[in-house]
Amino acid sequence: MKLLTSSLVVAACLLSGNAMANKDLATKKMCMSCHAVDKKVVGPAFKDVAAKYAKDKKALPTLVDRVMKGTGSKMNWGTMPMPANPQVSKAEAEQLVKWVLTVK
């Protein structure tokens, strides 16, 4: 029983740490300069992005591409297009988008 309880505690810590690590990565990669988790800044709130793409099975590759390449002159959320982020690798972009899509 102690082993099961210990395993569950470790798993919970790892999962919560992963969520924080992704917010830390978003901060490190400058995402938080234009976005916030729960309110619009320059770009949309991450919770609004998650809500918009909640049922879109093709959201991950689309959003990874937008994170890395920007939106060009296309404005999806307002009057400012998203700029390219050459400092973000594809693996980091995938990690960030997966996290953003879980924000409630």
LINMOWO-V399476 format. One record per residue. N is the residue number from 1. OMEGA is omega in whole degrees, 0 to 359 (* if undefined). NEAR is the number of other C-alpha atoms within 12 Angstrom. Layout:
BEGIN
((N | OMEGA | NEAR) (N | OMEGA | NEAR))
END
This chain:
BEGIN
((1 | 180 | 7) (2 | 180 | 8) (3 | 179 | 9) (4 | 179 | 10) (5 | 179 | 11) (6 | 179 | 12) (7 | 179 | 13) (8 | 179 | 14) (9 | 179 | 14) (10 | 179 | 14) (11 | 179 | 14) (12 | 179 | 14) (13 | 179 | 15) (14 | 180 | 14) (15 | 180 | 15) (16 | 176 | 15) (17 | 179 | 15) (18 | 178 | 19) (19 | 179 | 23) (20 | 180 | 19) (21 | 180 | 20) (22 | 175 | 29) (23 | 177 | 29) (24 | 178 | 19) (25 | 178 | 27) (26 | 177 | 32) (27 | 181 | 19) (28 | 183 | 16) (29 | 174 | 26) (30 | 178 | 21) (31 | 184 | 34) (32 | 174 | 26) (33 | 182 | 19) (34 | 183 | 22) (35 | 170 | 26) (36 | 182 | 24) (37 | 191 | 29) (38 | 178 | 19) (39 | 177 | 18) (40 | 173 | 19) (41 | 170 | 19) (42 | 176 | 21) (43 | 183 | 28) (44 | 173 | 30) (45 | 179 | 26) (46 | 178 | 35) (47 | 178 | 24) (48 | 176 | 24) (49 | 180 | 32) (50 | 180 | 26) (51 | 182 | 19) (52 | 185 | 22) (53 | 185 | 24) (54 | 184 | 21) (55 | 182 | 13) (56 | 183 | 15) (57 | 180 | 12) (58 | 184 | 14) (59 | 186 | 23) (60 | 181 | 28) (61 | 179 | 22) (62 | 183 | 20) (63 | 175 | 33) (64 | 179 | 29) (65 | 179 | 28) (66 | 179 | 29) (67 | 185 | 36) (68 | 188 | 28) (69 | 185 | 24) (70 | 181 | 23) (71 | 184 | 24) (72 | 179 | 17) (73 | 180 | 15) (74 | 180 | 15) (75 | 184 | 17) (76 | 189 | 18) (77 | 183 | 20) (78 | 187 | 15) (79 | 181 | 13) (80 | 173 | 18) (81 | 177 | 21) (82 | 180 | 28) (83 | 174 | 25) (84 | 180 | 23) (85 | 183 | 23) (86 | 179 | 17) (87 | 182 | 19) (88 | 177 | 28) (89 | 179 | 19) (90 | 179 | 21) (91 | 178 | 18) (92 | 179 | 27) (93 | 178 | 32) (94 | 178 | 26) (95 | 180 | 28) (96 | 182 | 40) (97 | 178 | 37) (98 | 178 | 29) (99 | 181 | 31) (100 | 181 | 39) (101 | 177 | 31) (102 | 183 | 25) (103 | 179 | 26) (104 | * | 18))
END
